[in-house]
Amino acid sequence: MNVPEYSAPPSADGPSQRRVVDALLRHLPSHAVLWTDESTTPYECDGLTAYRQRPLAVALPETDAQVQQVLRTCHALQVPVVARGAGTGLSGGAMPHARGVTLSLAKFNRILAIDPAARTALVQAGVRNLAISEAAAPHGLYYAPDPSSQIACTIGGNVAENSGGVHCLKYGLTVHNVLKVKGYSVEGDAVEFGSDALDTAGLDLLAILNGSEGMLAVTTEVTVRLIPKPQLARCIMASFDDMRRAGDAVAAIIAAGIIPAGLEMMDRPMTAAVEDFVHAGYDLAAEAILLCESDGTPHEVEEEIGRMREVLLRCGATAITVSVDEAERLRFWSGRKNAFPASGRISPDYMCMDSTIPRKRLADILLAIQAMERKYGLRCVNVFHAGDGNLHPLILFDANDPDQLHRCERFGADILETSVAMGGTVTGEHGVGVEKLNSMCVQFTAEEREAMLAVKRAFDPAGLLNPGKVIPSLHRCAEYGRVVIRGSQGQGWSHPDLPRF
Ligand SMILES: Cc1cc2nc3c(=O)[nH]c(=O)nc-3n(C[C@H](O)[C@H](O)[C@H](O)COP(=O)(O)OP(=O)(O)OC[C@H]3O[C@@H](n4cnc5c(N)ncnc54)[C@H](O)[C@@H]3O)c2cc1C
């Protein structure tokens, strides 16, 4: 057998690749440790493809004992560990560390139990989001949080990002649908957060784990809530000839006391890209379209659809179509669910921002983004969870052109910082990762960031779990402040310390 050469040179800042790989191979079979350039390259980035870094090694454990040994080995060698699910994250959260081990949970893909009486599912961390609902379907149940990436993303990644989706407006984010998480600490000790009961005593560490982006523990098992599938769901597609009227309609629906099962918005460039791809039947003349879903009993749905139709017409909708059957409803949503891949067809690369703003400012931010397109000379298409005020501007660019990448970064930073200025936050559901580190300096004070670092240190004193992500250092923010914050807002700042391809 040809044994490949170790590819990374010994590092002055940590143990050599040879030492790390040899140590891992003491506990894992050879097929479960990757270290050649060829075999680690597929892991070099997540969905934020502009930033790439090969790890020293990738470990693919199959058992809890192996996860434990990977963590113990890395801890003993003081080597960083980056947990990885499906790598669909959009903020660089699973981007490897140059001197670290990427710990893939891909082989933790078993559904361990569905309990229809308790309405729960116990699944391994690498189980795909959609696979949970598929397994629960024979019991008339499903798992509600539905990221558009649900065909691929894992429940471990969902917990780490506190992921959302179209139906989270009504049914809550991941944090509201997870009962218990089991896993391992950075030292390789078994840990458990939450319980099978409704609540646990003491501090709510389960809530802290949700959205912690792999910085506090490695998840191996998750217990999620399941809910009954609604008897009926129908979807309204409403057209608007004006962005402001569409944005105001979203706020008006919620203000009318309606919580739709989904309330999504797309602008004209986005519907054009989507229509060309999946032929969902969208109104291409509209400046913006809204998709408003109602679910429940037939009586509840009819009543709610009627109320939403009234509000939409009052807010200036130019056309309204209500799905007549399940096939049409799914066709309306197929466009929304395929919006990101559709963007990939019209541009070599896209960067998806993820800020959240108060709903009443939707139109303001969308018009501000249009002005930014002219300022930075780049196109931007919009598709987003309008009911949550959670934006997803996709900035289109070519990452092979350094100037375009730089302008894209500045454009993105401008959107995030304008969102903060409008009373919002820099991320709704995609996490901070490496992408929004600088914007965290704008949103949070030094004291607030220090409180986050203190939590991180309590779980991981040596800072080995996913280092360099989520919480910017004081030094970084001081630098960023010197370059940007004290100057005009929204100039952005590229990531000098991030490897690009
Ligand atoms: C086309 C597309 C559409 C998307 N739509 C949505 C959407 O609607 N809503 C939404 O919220 N997101 C969306 N996303 C983003 C992404 O799918 C989610 O963030 C998802 O939760 C990531 O899961 P993953 O398994 O791919 O995790 P990864 O990308 O592999 O990892 C994400 C983070 O979780 C950590 N992590 C992963 N597994 C574990 C574990 N077992 N233990 C500890 N830490 C772990 C990683 O270290 C990293 O920080 C979309 C992405 C794409 C590409």
The ligand as a MOL file (V3000), in Angstrom:
LIG
                    3D

  0  0  0     0  0            999 V3000
M  V30 BEGIN CTAB
M  V30 COUNTS 53 58 0 0 0
M  V30 BEGIN ATOM
M  V30 1 C -28.5850 26.8850 0.3470 0
M  V30 2 C -28.5030 27.1780 1.8300 0
M  V30 3 C -29.6430 27.5920 2.4980 0
M  V30 4 C -29.5970 27.8460 3.8690 0
M  V30 5 N -30.7450 28.2250 4.5040 0
M  V30 6 C -30.7330 28.4100 5.8240 0
M  V30 7 C -31.9350 28.7750 6.5060 0
M  V30 8 O -33.0080 28.9040 5.9260 0
M  V30 9 N -31.8540 28.9640 7.8420 0
M  V30 10 C -30.6830 28.8150 8.5250 0
M  V30 11 O -30.6740 28.9970 9.7400 0
M  V30 12 N -29.5430 28.4860 7.9090 0
M  V30 13 C -29.5310 28.2750 6.5820 0
M  V30 14 N -28.3730 27.9320 5.9430 0
M  V30 15 C -27.1190 27.8340 6.7140 0
M  V30 16 C -26.7590 26.4260 7.2390 0
M  V30 17 O -27.3760 25.4140 6.4730 0
M  V30 18 C -27.1150 26.2650 8.7080 0
M  V30 19 O -26.3270 27.1480 9.4770 0
M  V30 20 C -26.9410 24.8400 9.2520 0
M  V30 21 O -27.4000 24.7580 10.5750 0
M  V30 22 C -25.4970 24.3550 9.2310 0
M  V30 23 O -25.4970 22.9600 9.4880 0
M  V30 24 P -24.2730 22.0560 9.0540 0
M  V30 25 O -24.5350 20.6780 9.5010 0
M  V30 26 O -23.9750 22.2250 7.6170 0
M  V30 27 O -23.1150 22.6960 9.9430 0
M  V30 28 P -21.6460 23.1350 9.5410 0
M  V30 29 O -21.6770 24.1570 8.4660 0
M  V30 30 O -20.8100 21.9400 9.3150 0
M  V30 31 O -21.1860 23.8270 10.8980 0
M  V30 32 C -21.8060 25.0120 11.3400 0
M  V30 33 C -21.2780 25.3610 12.7350 0
M  V30 34 O -21.7130 24.3690 13.6480 0
M  V30 35 C -20.6080 23.7740 14.3170 0
M  V30 36 N -20.9620 22.3540 14.4570 0
M  V30 37 C -21.4110 21.5200 13.4800 0
M  V30 38 N -21.6960 20.3220 14.0010 0
M  V30 39 C -21.4050 20.3850 15.3340 0
M  V30 40 C -21.4660 19.4600 16.4100 0
M  V30 41 N -21.9040 18.2150 16.2270 0
M  V30 42 N -21.0850 19.8760 17.6340 0
M  V30 43 C -20.6470 21.1420 17.8340 0
M  V30 44 N -20.5640 22.0520 16.8650 0
M  V30 45 C -20.9360 21.6800 15.6250 0
M  V30 46 C -19.4080 24.0330 13.4080 0
M  V30 47 O -18.2050 24.0680 14.1440 0
M  V30 48 C -19.7600 25.3890 12.8360 0
M  V30 49 O -19.3970 26.3990 13.7380 0
M  V30 50 C -28.3770 27.6910 4.5720 0
M  V30 51 C -27.2330 27.2730 3.8900 0
M  V30 52 C -27.2840 27.0260 2.5400 0
M  V30 53 C -26.0350 26.5740 1.8410 0
M  V30 END ATOM
M  V30 BEGIN BOND
M  V30 1 1 1 2
M  V30 2 1 2 3
M  V30 3 2 2 52
M  V30 4 2 3 4
M  V30 5 1 4 5
M  V30 6 1 4 50
M  V30 7 2 5 6
M  V30 8 1 6 7
M  V30 9 1 6 13
M  V30 10 2 7 8
M  V30 11 1 7 9
M  V30 12 1 9 10
M  V30 13 2 10 11
M  V30 14 1 10 12
M  V30 15 2 12 13
M  V30 16 1 13 14
M  V30 17 1 14 15
M  V30 18 1 14 50
M  V30 19 1 15 16
M  V30 20 1 16 17
M  V30 21 1 16 18
M  V30 22 1 18 19
M  V30 23 1 18 20
M  V30 24 1 20 21
M  V30 25 1 20 22
M  V30 26 1 22 23
M  V30 27 1 23 24
M  V30 28 2 24 25
M  V30 29 1 24 26
M  V30 30 1 24 27
M  V30 31 1 27 28
M  V30 32 2 28 29
M  V30 33 1 28 30
M  V30 34 1 28 31
M  V30 35 1 31 32
M  V30 36 1 32 33
M  V30 37 1 33 34
M  V30 38 1 33 48
M  V30 39 1 34 35
M  V30 40 1 35 36
M  V30 41 1 35 46
M  V30 42 1 36 37
M  V30 43 1 36 45
M  V30 44 2 37 38
M  V30 45 1 38 39
M  V30 46 1 39 40
M  V30 47 2 39 45
M  V30 48 1 40 41
M  V30 49 2 40 42
M  V30 50 1 42 43
M  V30 51 2 43 44
M  V30 52 1 44 45
M  V30 53 1 46 47
M  V30 54 1 46 48
M  V30 55 1 48 49
M  V30 56 2 50 51
M  V30 57 1 51 52
M  V30 58 1 52 53
M  V30 END BOND
M  V30 END CTAB
M  END
